[in-house]
Amino acid sequence: MSYLDPHGSAEPRDWDNPDVPSGSRWPDPDAGSVRARHPGAAPEPYPWPGPPAGAAAGRTDPAGPAGLTDPVGLPPVPADPAGLTGLTDPVGLPPLAAPPPAGPRPVPPVPADPGADPGRPRRHRGRRRATRSAARTGQSPSTGTSAGGASGPPVVAGPEDAGPPARTGRAGRNLPAAVGVGLGLGAAIVVPLFYYRPAFLAVLAIAVGIGIWEMVRAIQRSGVNPPMLPLIVGGVAMLGLAWWAGPDALSLGLLVTVLAVLVWRLGDGPAGYQRDMTGAVLVAVYVPFLAGFAALLAVPPDGHFRVLVTLAGVVLSDTGGYAAGVWLGRHPMAPSVSPKKSWEGFGGSVVAAGLGSAVLLWTLLGVAPWWGALFGVAVSGAAVLGDLGESMIKRDLGVKDMSNLLPGHGGLMDRLDSVLFAVPVAYLLLSVLKPAG
């Protein structure tokens, strides 16, 4: 069934028409075109080219598409059995070079150094500089790994890269500097205490001022800004009140200092007010209030002996713990707070302070030896707790020492931490064991 002409002709127009030659799609080149329907119309711009010659006779082209003629008139593309390699470059560029063979790259030999030692491995250029720069940036010279864990190329350090050995003890202290500074601090306390006692109050006030300064600077690293000036003035006033008016005045001085800091801080606005006040109260209680008990110890007629036995108990505790920890320390006491402290060192602190205090209190104050031993054990325990407390604060603030004021010790607060916790305990025990007359 063929379709009818929509223009009115009833004759079939396709393969049903017997006049259509076999093998042609259209019965006539002009059949169905605009020119056939309208004789006066212009010729079509793109007439149907018709089937290729020989299609009606069933002719096949063994050459494939390469044998077809281009209606535009271009010559046929010759077949290339070699593929694209036989084509010529119209620009005239030279052919590409052959790729290098697969495998590791040959390393050129390093020329020998005529002045080098034949028995020692040669150091590569830049290795000495890399070692020194790694030491400045906190990287390990052997692994190239920094404290934060970032890894780099390994650097081998030679013997000439090592500096002079530090004269430190097994616990990490610079012993000559530590001993010299310790003797100087002891002389600054004991000499005015025995020869001119009001000068001891002046030394105590200077120590409190420096301690407040160190604490405020350390706390400021965490973004807390307690006002320093009212804390220093209030701390010195607290010492004077304890010296002339007793323990009740010391507590009153702490209250007045905190109120002064509250009012002073109002001038900086409400941002961070609660945070700054918390830091200020910590400094006021930790440094001047606890140090005020040292002034209370020195007030009685035998106050120089009371202060002396307290300081001796702290020194004995520190020395005994240091010696026992270095030689016998095996079990850490508080590894997350102070890794160098051990239970063996704590035992050495208690034994040394107990024995020494028993002798000193019996000799200087007339207290029975067993009560003196109890005094030494209590002072040693308070000193160790004070050391751990400041270590906890420094861990929280991310600092190793409060300052670099004292060689071999760090800051002044690194030496006062044990004393500040020991003097209130000593004042309480001596008030019971040897009341002031």
ZISULDA-V601306 format. One record per pair of residues at least 24 apart in sequence whose C-alpha atoms are under 6 Angstrom apart, sorted by the first residue. I is the first residue (numbers start at 1). J is the second residue. Records with the same first field share a line. If there is no record, write none. Layout:
I = J / J
This chain:
23 = 56
174 = 408
177 = 407 / 408
178 = 408 / 409
193 = 304
205 = 236
208 = 288
211 = 413
214 = 402
224 = 276
225 = 276
226 = 276 / 279 / 280
230 = 261
235 = 288
239 = 292
243 = 295
290 = 420
291 = 420
293 = 423 / 424
294 = 423
313 = 353 / 376
316 = 352 / 353
317 = 349 / 352 / 353 / 380
320 = 348 / 349 / 352
321 = 345 / 346 / 348 / 349
324 = 348
337 = 392
350 = 377 / 380
379 = 422
382 = 421 / 422
383 = 418 / 421 / 422
386 = 417 / 418 / 421
387 = 417 / 418
